[in-house]
Amino acid sequence: MSRNLLKLAQSKYACLRIHGPDEKGILAATSHLLDKFGCSILKTEQFTDPQLHHFYQRSLFYYHMEPSYSVHSTNSNTSTTATAADIQGFHNEHKTEIEYELSQLQNRFGLQLVKVDWRDVTKRMVVFVSKYDHCLWEILLRHKAKEIDCEISAVVSNHPDLRSVVESFGIPFYVFPIHDENHKRIQEEKEILLLKDEFKVDLIVLARYMQVLSDTFLESFEPDQIINIHHSFLPAFKGANPYQKAHERGVKLVGATAHYVTRDLDEGPIIDQDVIGVTHRDNAKDLVRKGRIIERNVLLNAIEAHLAHRIITHGNKCIVFHD
């Protein structure tokens, strides 16, 4: 096996997320466990909620464990040779051991979440959109510039208007009209779920998708698997036409909110928010224009945080760690 291949095999990194009742020794125990398996901790962040007495931790670590046997090279008299498959098998074995010992640690401290994301498989995302295209454009352009660490498997819409835009980026575009009649809506959502299985989707992003997803549809996903961008600073101005409502109220700030989707409309755990100032001189169209700038940025912040495993969801709140 070449030195370059060995170096590549040793360069992967993973993310460990933990939350549970605050107990003395959790951070020390996880650090000791990772060190035991030859892992190097790149960064650890933790937070303790003083009111709930609840502990949250995110650790980013390299798992560049070396084989215990010699690697053949032209500059060595060693006859033992390690192949890429050997290294992969070595890593998989240690991953299993690490996960087992973490489960023991979880039981020991009564933790609610102990999860390792090995970050060795590219995440797959599907974008849902209607007619407003500003968030979609931001996602497509940032993805093309390799600023979003995922694969966009498809774009789904209830209108055909944006087909040419999406297909110009080489991404499949699917139209499901979503009728008002309940039986037709159920069938259309079933067809969308077939795409989920086909593409093995990790994340759904509602980039101004102007349809309410049914409870049955949401039950097919994990609670933190669908992100929505709402065009207001929640909890203010929920529902339709928030910019018009904000203008009528004479607000001095407009904003946007990215949140996980739950059965309760616009009530899911908030991932990211931002605002921009407005004045009495701004009409409703000005608020829309300014709001769209915020919507793009907030949605991308939420997507990046999710893909980087920087979010821990606890109840109806998100703990979002810095990168």
ZIQUI-V167067 format. One record per backbone hydrogen bond with DSSP energy under -1.0 kcal/mol. NH is the residue of the N-H (numbers start at 1). CO is the residue of the C=O. Records with the same first field share a line. If there is no record, write none. Layout:
NH->CO, CO
This chain:
6->2
7->3
8->4
9->5
10->6
11->8
14->61
15->117
16->59
17->115
18->57
19->113
20->55
22->53
26->23
29->25
30->26
31->27
32->28
33->29
34->30
35->31
36->32
37->33
38->35
39->34
40->62
42->60
43->60
45->58
47->56
49->54
53->49
54->49
55->20
56->47
57->18
58->45
59->16
60->43
61->14
62->40
63->12
76->73
87->83
88->84
89->85
90->86
91->87
92->88
93->89
94->90
95->91
96->92
97->93
98->94
99->95
100->96
101->97
102->98
103->99
104->100
105->101
106->102
107->103
108->104
109->105
110->106
111->106
112->19
113->19
115->17
117->15
125->151
126->203
127->154
128->205
129->156
130->208
137->133
138->134
139->135
140->136
141->137
142->138
143->139
144->140
145->141
146->143
147->142
150->148
151->123
153->125
155->172
156->127
157->174
163->160
166->162
167->163
168->164
169->166
170->167
171->166
174->155
176->157
185->181
186->182
187->183
188->184
189->185
190->186
191->187
192->188
193->189
194->190
196->192
197->193
198->194
199->195
201->196
202->124
203->124
204->225
205->126
206->227
207->128, 205
208->206
211->209
218->214
219->215
220->217
221->218
225->222
227->204
228->259
229->206
230->257
232->230
234->232
236->233
245->241
246->242
247->243
248->244
249->245
251->246
254->276
256->274
257->230
258->272
259->228
260->269
261->226
267->264
271->258
272->258
274->256
276->254
278->252
282->279
287->283
288->284
289->285
290->286
291->287
292->288
294->290
295->291
296->292
297->293
298->294
299->295
300->296
301->297
302->298
303->299
304->300
305->301
306->302
307->303
308->304
309->306
310->305
312->319
314->317
317->314
319->312
321->310
